[in-house]
């Protein structure tokens, strides 16, 4: 945790260059570029403060550092992490010549034609080529290359993500994630879930553990005195509870039930959703475990009243817990909703309407975008389909916005209604985005169009009102890589265009 907190200071040092403390440290210790890390080599005259910050930088910040593409003058094409989570040099399929090894991204780009694929393709896979097709250099807004934190989706540094990166263990080992998911999703009261969490971690204070800690003079079970009081003995094997299990567990499963190790036993039963008398077995099993422990504590320490029929008690308790859960679940599910008829609407008088959509098979995966410009009568005034390459769904949506704005501007539109069915993208365009965000390069390009001498209104619509753009995006999957403009409606989406003009609507369930 200390290293994660030091990494936060190191991150601020690299990004917050104008504050007084950062200027003092950068001047005193001659902080240089992240590509030249000679200033991070430990020296004897370093203060304890700077030594600590250096640890945070070397071990916390630099391994998670990524770049957001701007003008491409600072990012090293092969050695830096900017397109994928790893440097392209680590994904190479051939030996990169020395004259290209330190090339900047700018050196691999030609204005007007794009990436210099003859210099790139011999050393990268087809997947990387498709990923390159989805990004461009920013030669419009003047944005420079920027640092980004690769451990978060939005590129902003957090102590939580730094701690997770520092403590990450990539060695192959059995994952307990599914185990704990079963524990926390079992239909039982919260205190019972917490008890099972402690059981999985094997930290219940039995006599065996007390003896190990010199808190007891014996490790034997105080009830049966026939063996060590382990967690498994208390919860399953002791005669005081095994008889109850014999009556609860079906006869066909008893042999396996009593032969498994502790974790196998817990996981196998907590994941079993088979209903017994209207109650999932996982709930019945979990409640029986909880009361097995409570009864044991009562027998050892006293203060627990007797129960005449423990079998009946456990079954009834499990039934009550499950029924209460279903009542609460029913209340949560009864969210006020209504069915509305949703369809495309004509733009206001004197306005044009641009609908666009993006799609990604895999997110990230093969991606496309489509858009259509229509007048006040719903007539087709221009459209496009874009086969992007490989990228995420939000990036595909943003590419659709960019090319849609381009078409509208080229056609001399002065008042434009822009409709998008992605709330994330609408948020980017309305409220802005951090410079460290991986998508900021394209948001900046979209802003470059929006800020021109015209009026653009951005709004979110349901998918039912965006069917024509969605059809164009799906059509783009059948087209070659690149941008395809249509002066008239393609045949594959003409029926949707006519339905929109006629005012066709479709039902949608909407939360109130």
MORAKA-V550280 format. One record per residue. PSI is psi in radians with two decimals (999 if undefined). OMEGA is omega in radians with two decimals (none if undefined). Layout:
psi:PSI omega:OMEGA
psi:PSI omega:OMEGA
//
This chain:
psi:-0.68 omega:3.11
psi:-0.72 omega:3.13
psi:-0.63 omega:3.11
psi:-0.69 omega:3.11
psi:-0.65 omega:3.06
psi:-0.61 omega:3.10
psi:-0.61 omega:3.10
psi:-0.75 omega:3.11
psi:-0.73 omega:3.11
psi:-0.69 omega:3.12
psi:-0.75 omega:3.11
psi:-0.61 omega:3.13
psi:-0.67 omega:-3.13
psi:-0.50 omega:-3.02
psi:-0.61 omega:-3.09
psi:1.32 omega:-3.00
psi:-0.17 omega:-3.05
psi:-0.32 omega:-3.11
psi:2.70 omega:-3.04
psi:-0.83 omega:-3.08
psi:-0.67 omega:-3.14
psi:-0.69 omega:3.13
psi:-0.64 omega:3.12
psi:-0.85 omega:-3.11
psi:-0.72 omega:-3.13
psi:-0.61 omega:3.13
psi:-0.79 omega:-3.07
psi:-0.73 omega:-3.06
psi:0.21 omega:3.03
psi:0.95 omega:3.13
psi:2.20 omega:-3.10
psi:-2.69 omega:-3.12
psi:2.64 omega:-3.13
psi:-0.34 omega:3.11
psi:-0.49 omega:3.09
psi:1.71 omega:-3.01
psi:0.38 omega:3.12
psi:-0.48 omega:3.14
psi:-0.13 omega:3.11
psi:-0.04 omega:3.08
psi:2.22 omega:-3.04
psi:2.33 omega:3.11
psi:2.70 omega:-3.06
psi:-0.44 omega:-3.08
psi:0.18 omega:3.11
psi:2.50 omega:3.03
psi:2.84 omega:3.13
psi:-0.58 omega:3.12
psi:-0.83 omega:-3.11
psi:-0.57 omega:3.06
psi:-0.75 omega:-3.13
psi:-0.76 omega:3.11
psi:-0.65 omega:3.10
psi:-0.69 omega:3.08
psi:-0.78 omega:3.12
psi:-0.67 omega:3.13
psi:-0.86 omega:-3.06
psi:-0.78 omega:-3.01
psi:-0.42 omega:-3.08
psi:-0.79 omega:-3.00
psi:-0.96 omega:-2.99
psi:-0.69 omega:3.11
psi:-0.46 omega:-3.12
psi:0.17 omega:-3.06
psi:2.34 omega:3.02
psi:3.00 omega:-3.14
psi:2.55 omega:3.00
psi:2.26 omega:-3.03
psi:2.30 omega:3.02
psi:-1.84 omega:3.11
psi:-0.10 omega:3.06
psi:0.20 omega:-3.07
psi:-0.38 omega:-3.07
psi:-0.58 omega:-3.05
psi:2.27 omega:3.04
psi:2.15 omega:-2.99
psi:-0.78 omega:-3.03
psi:-0.53 omega:-2.95
psi:-0.39 omega:-3.08
psi:2.75 omega:3.06
psi:1.88 omega:-3.12
psi:-0.60 omega:-3.13
psi:-0.71 omega:3.12
psi:3.13 omega:-3.12
psi:-0.24 omega:3.11
psi:2.70 omega:3.06
psi:2.56 omega:-3.14
psi:-0.43 omega:3.11
psi:-0.55 omega:3.12
psi:-0.25 omega:-3.14
psi:0.11 omega:-3.05
psi:2.66 omega:3.05
psi:0.21 omega:3.08
psi:2.93 omega:-3.14
psi:2.12 omega:-3.11
psi:2.24 omega:3.12
psi:2.64 omega:-3.11
psi:-0.60 omega:-3.11
psi:-0.25 omega:3.12
psi:-0.28 omega:-3.00
psi:-0.64 omega:-3.11
psi:0.29 omega:-3.12
psi:2.49 omega:3.05
psi:2.82 omega:3.13
psi:-0.64 omega:-3.13
psi:-0.57 omega:-3.11
psi:-0.31 omega:-3.11
psi:0.25 omega:-3.07
psi:2.43 omega:3.06
psi:2.15 omega:-3.11
psi:2.25 omega:3.13
psi:-0.41 omega:-3.13
psi:-0.34 omega:3.07
psi:-2.59 omega:-3.07
psi:2.47 omega:3.10
psi:1.37 omega:-3.02
psi:-0.59 omega:3.09
psi:-0.50 omega:3.12
psi:-0.29 omega:-3.02
psi:-0.80 omega:-2.95
psi:-0.57 omega:3.13
psi:-0.26 omega:-3.00
psi:0.07 omega:3.14
psi:2.85 omega:3.12
psi:2.97 omega:3.09
psi:-0.56 omega:3.11
psi:-0.77 omega:3.11
psi:-0.66 omega:3.12
psi:-0.72 omega:3.13
psi:-0.56 omega:3.07
psi:-0.66 omega:3.08
psi:-0.61 omega:-3.11
psi:-0.33 omega:-3.08
psi:-0.02 omega:-3.13
psi:2.67 omega:3.13
psi:2.79 omega:3.01
psi:2.57 omega:3.13
psi:1.69 omega:3.08
psi:0.22 omega:-3.07
psi:-0.90 omega:-3.03
psi:-0.20 omega:-3.12
psi:0.25 omega:-3.13
psi:2.44 omega:3.10
psi:2.96 omega:3.06
psi:2.49 omega:-3.03
psi:2.64 omega:3.07
psi:2.55 omega:3.12
psi:2.64 omega:3.12
psi:2.04 omega:-3.02
psi:-0.09 omega:-3.09
psi:-0.01 omega:3.07
psi:2.72 omega:-3.09
psi:-0.57 omega:-3.08
psi:0.03 omega:3.08
psi:0.02 omega:3.14
psi:2.44 omega:-3.10
psi:2.39 omega:3.00
psi:2.57 omega:3.11
psi:-0.64 omega:-3.14
psi:-0.83 omega:-3.13
psi:-0.60 omega:3.10
psi:-0.74 omega:3.11
psi:-0.74 omega:3.12
psi:-0.68 omega:3.13
psi:-0.69 omega:-3.13
psi:-0.55 omega:-3.08
psi:0.07 omega:-3.11
psi:2.37 omega:3.09
psi:1.89 omega:-3.07
psi:0.00 omega:3.12
psi:2.60 omega:-3.13
psi:2.23 omega:3.11
psi:2.83 omega:-3.12
psi:2.23 omega:-3.14
psi:2.34 omega:3.09
psi:0.06 omega:-3.09
psi:-0.79 omega:3.12
psi:-0.57 omega:3.12
psi:-0.92 omega:-3.10
psi:-0.50 omega:3.06
psi:-0.69 omega:3.09
psi:-0.68 omega:-3.13
psi:-0.85 omega:-3.03
psi:-0.23 omega:3.13
psi:0.02 omega:3.08
psi:2.42 omega:-3.10
psi:1.48 omega:3.10
psi:2.88 omega:3.06
psi:2.76 omega:-3.05
psi:-0.66 omega:-3.13
psi:-0.53 omega:3.10
psi:-0.68 omega:3.07
psi:-0.75 omega:3.13
psi:-0.70 omega:3.09
psi:-0.75 omega:3.14
psi:-0.61 omega:3.08
psi:-0.75 omega:3.09
psi:-0.64 omega:-3.14
psi:-0.76 omega:3.12
psi:-0.65 omega:3.09
psi:-0.09 omega:3.09
psi:0.89 omega:-3.13
psi:0.27 omega:3.06
psi:2.42 omega:-3.04
psi:1.43 omega:3.05
psi:3.06 omega:-3.14
psi:-0.58 omega:3.12
psi:-0.75 omega:3.13
psi:-0.68 omega:3.12
psi:-0.68 omega:3.12
psi:-0.69 omega:3.12
psi:-0.57 omega:-3.12
psi:0.15 omega:-3.14
psi:0.60 omega:3.08
psi:-0.08 omega:3.14
psi:2.69 omega:-3.14
psi:0.07 omega:3.10
psi:2.64 omega:3.08
psi:0.07 omega:-3.09
psi:2.70 omega:3.07
psi:2.19 omega:-3.11
psi:-0.18 omega:-3.11
psi:-0.89 omega:-3.08
psi:-0.35 omega:-3.14
psi:0.45 omega:-3.09
psi:0.01 omega:3.14
psi:3.09 omega:3.13
psi:2.51 omega:3.12
psi:1.45 omega:3.05
psi:3.03 omega:3.10
psi:-0.77 omega:-3.13
psi:-0.59 omega:3.11
psi:-0.76 omega:-3.12
psi:-0.74 omega:-2.99
psi:-0.28 omega:-3.08
psi:-0.80 omega:-2.89
psi:-0.35 omega:3.14
psi:2.40 omega:3.14
psi:-0.46 omega:-3.11
psi:-0.37 omega:3.13
psi:-0.44 omega:-3.10
psi:-0.57 omega:3.10
psi:-0.63 omega:3.10
psi:-0.75 omega:3.10
psi:-0.65 omega:-3.14
psi:-0.57 omega:-3.11
psi:-0.39 omega:-3.13
psi:-0.73 omega:-3.07
psi:2.33 omega:3.08
psi:2.56 omega:-3.06
psi:-0.61 omega:-3.09
psi:-0.27 omega:-3.07
psi:0.00 omega:-3.01
psi:-0.68 omega:-3.09
psi:-0.89 omega:3.13
psi:-0.59 omega:-3.12
psi:-0.70 omega:-3.06
psi:0.03 omega:-3.10
psi:-0.30 omega:-3.04
psi:2.72 omega:3.03
psi:3.00 omega:-3.03
psi:-0.96 omega:-3.06
psi:-0.68 omega:3.07
psi:-0.71 omega:-3.13
psi:-0.81 omega:-3.13
psi:-0.85 omega:-3.07
psi:-0.78 omega:-3.11
psi:-0.61 omega:-3.11
psi:-0.60 omega:-3.14
psi:-0.40 omega:3.12
psi:-0.09 omega:-3.11
psi:1.91 omega:-3.12
psi:0.22 omega:3.10
psi:2.31 omega:-3.10
psi:2.35 omega:3.05
psi:1.96 omega:-3.10
psi:0.69 omega:3.08
psi:0.12 omega:-3.12
psi:2.31 omega:3.08
psi:2.46 omega:-3.13
psi:-0.61 omega:-3.13
psi:-0.66 omega:3.11
psi:-0.79 omega:3.13
psi:-0.77 omega:3.13
psi:-0.78 omega:-3.10
psi:-0.73 omega:3.13
psi:-0.62 omega:3.10
psi:-0.71 omega:3.09
psi:-0.81 omega:-3.11
psi:-0.80 omega:-3.12
psi:-0.44 omega:3.03
psi:-0.71 omega:3.11
psi:-0.74 omega:3.13
psi:-0.74 omega:3.12
psi:-0.67 omega:3.12
psi:-0.78 omega:3.11
psi:-0.66 omega:3.10
psi:-0.68 omega:3.13
psi:-0.60 omega:-3.09
psi:-0.76 omega:-3.02
psi:-0.14 omega:-3.14
psi:3.11 omega:3.09
psi:0.14 omega:-3.14
psi:2.15 omega:3.12
psi:2.81 omega:-3.12
psi:2.61 omega:3.10
psi:2.13 omega:-3.05
psi:-0.83 omega:-3.09
psi:1.64 omega:-3.07
psi:-0.56 omega:3.13
psi:-0.88 omega:3.14
psi:-0.68 omega:-3.13
psi:-0.81 omega:-3.11
psi:-0.77 omega:-3.12
psi:-0.75 omega:-3.13
psi:-0.68 omega:3.13
psi:-0.77 omega:3.12
psi:-0.68 omega:3.12
psi:-0.76 omega:3.13
psi:-0.74 omega:3.14
psi:-0.79 omega:-3.10
psi:-0.72 omega:3.12
psi:-0.70 omega:3.10
psi:-0.70 omega:3.11
psi:-0.74 omega:-3.12
psi:-0.61 omega:3.09
psi:-0.82 omega:3.13
psi:-0.72 omega:3.13
psi:-0.68 omega:3.10
psi:-0.67 omega:3.11
psi:-0.66 omega:3.13
psi:-0.59 omega:-3.08
psi:-0.35 omega:-3.11
psi:0.96 omega:3.06
psi:2.37 omega:-3.11
psi:2.11 omega:3.12
psi:2.80 omega:3.02
psi:2.69 omega:3.12
psi:2.16 omega:3.12
psi:2.62 omega:3.04
psi:2.06 omega:-3.05
psi:2.35 omega:3.10
psi:3.03 omega:3.14
psi:2.46 omega:-3.13
psi:2.56 omega:3.09
psi:2.56 omega:3.07
psi:2.88 omega:3.10
psi:2.81 omega:-3.12
psi:2.26 omega:3.14
psi:0.05 omega:-3.13
psi:2.78 omega:2.97
psi:2.69 omega:-3.12
psi:2.30 omega:3.09
psi:2.08 omega:3.02
psi:2.36 omega:3.11
psi:2.78 omega:-3.13
psi:2.69 omega:3.08
psi:2.72 omega:-3.14
psi:2.55 omega:3.11
psi:2.12 omega:3.11
psi:1.58 omega:-3.13
psi:-0.58 omega:3.07
psi:1.28 omega:0.06
psi:2.64 omega:3.13
psi:-2.94 omega:3.08
psi:2.24 omega:-2.97
psi:2.62 omega:3.10
psi:2.98 omega:3.03
psi:2.76 omega:3.11
psi:2.65 omega:3.14
psi:2.74 omega:-3.13
psi:2.42 omega:3.11
psi:2.21 omega:-3.11
psi:2.69 omega:-3.12
psi:-2.95 omega:-3.07
psi:-0.20 omega:3.09
psi:0.07 omega:3.13
psi:0.13 omega:-3.12
psi:2.55 omega:3.12
psi:2.14 omega:3.11
psi:0.08 omega:3.13
psi:2.60 omega:3.12
psi:3.02 omega:-3.12
psi:2.78 omega:2.96
psi:2.34 omega:-3.04
psi:2.05 omega:3.00
psi:1.87 omega:-2.90
psi:-0.83 omega:-2.97
psi:-2.28 omega:3.10
psi:2.15 omega:3.09
psi:-3.13 omega:3.13
psi:2.90 omega:3.13
psi:-0.79 omega:3.11
psi:-0.65 omega:3.11
psi:-0.68 omega:3.09
psi:-0.73 omega:3.10
psi:-0.74 omega:-3.13
psi:-0.64 omega:3.07
psi:-0.65 omega:3.08
psi:-0.74 omega:3.10
psi:-0.80 omega:-3.08
psi:-0.89 omega:-3.11
psi:-0.53 omega:3.06
psi:-0.76 omega:3.08
psi:-0.66 omega:3.12
psi:-0.82 omega:-3.14
psi:-0.78 omega:-3.12
psi:-0.74 omega:-3.13
psi:-0.74 omega:-3.13
psi:-0.46 omega:-3.14
psi:0.14 omega:3.03
psi:0.41 omega:3.12
psi:2.37 omega:3.13
psi:-0.39 omega:3.10
psi:2.06 omega:-2.98
psi:2.29 omega:2.97
psi:2.03 omega:-3.14
psi:2.09 omega:-3.13
psi:2.25 omega:-3.11
psi:2.47 omega:3.13
psi:0.26 omega:3.08
psi:1.99 omega:3.13
psi:-0.55 omega:3.12
psi:-0.83 omega:-3.11
psi:-0.70 omega:3.09
psi:-0.70 omega:3.09
psi:-0.73 omega:3.09
psi:-0.78 omega:-3.04
psi:-0.49 omega:-3.11
psi:-0.80 omega:-3.00
psi:-0.13 omega:3.13
psi:-3.11 omega:-3.05
psi:2.59 omega:3.13
psi:2.54 omega:3.09
psi:-0.40 omega:-3.13
psi:-0.15 omega:-3.11
psi:2.38 omega:-3.13
psi:-0.39 omega:-3.12
psi:0.05 omega:-3.03
psi:-0.48 omega:-3.12
psi:-0.68 omega:-3.10
psi:-0.56 omega:3.06
psi:-0.69 omega:3.10
psi:-0.73 omega:3.14
psi:-0.66 omega:3.09
psi:-0.73 omega:3.09
psi:-0.59 omega:3.12
psi:-0.63 omega:3.07
psi:-0.79 omega:-3.06
psi:-0.61 omega:-3.07
psi:0.05 omega:3.13
psi:-3.11 omega:-3.03
psi:1.24 omega:3.05
psi:3.03 omega:-3.13
psi:2.17 omega:3.13
psi:2.12 omega:3.05
psi:2.20 omega:-3.08
psi:2.27 omega:-3.14
psi:2.71 omega:3.09
psi:2.41 omega:3.08
psi:2.78 omega:3.05
psi:2.80 omega:-3.09
psi:-0.54 omega:3.14
psi:-0.41 omega:3.10
psi:0.11 omega:-3.06
psi:0.49 omega:-3.00
psi:-0.61 omega:-3.10
psi:-0.77 omega:3.09
psi:-0.66 omega:3.10
psi:-0.70 omega:3.10
psi:-0.67 omega:3.10
psi:-0.67 omega:3.12
psi:-0.71 omega:3.11
psi:-0.62 omega:3.10
psi:-0.55 omega:-3.11
psi:-0.43 omega:3.11
psi:-0.39 omega:-3.13
psi:-0.06 omega:-3.07
psi:2.80 omega:3.08
psi:2.82 omega:3.12
psi:2.32 omega:3.08
psi:-2.96 omega:-3.04
psi:2.32 omega:-3.13
psi:2.03 omega:-3.10
psi:2.52 omega:-3.12
psi:2.08 omega:3.07
psi:-0.44 omega:3.05
psi:2.81 omega:-3.08
psi:2.26 omega:3.02
psi:2.63 omega:-3.08
psi:-0.57 omega:-3.04
psi:-0.35 omega:-3.12
psi:0.14 omega:-3.07
psi:-0.64 omega:-3.13
psi:-0.64 omega:3.11
psi:-0.70 omega:3.11
psi:-0.78 omega:-3.13
psi:-0.64 omega:3.10
psi:-0.71 omega:3.11
psi:-0.72 omega:3.14
psi:-0.66 omega:-3.12
psi:-0.10 omega:3.13
psi:0.40 omega:-3.13
psi:2.44 omega:-3.14
psi:2.74 omega:3.14
psi:2.59 omega:-3.11
psi:2.53 omega:3.06
psi:2.34 omega:3.08
psi:2.14 omega:-3.02
psi:2.37 omega:3.06
psi:2.43 omega:3.13
psi:999 omega:none
//
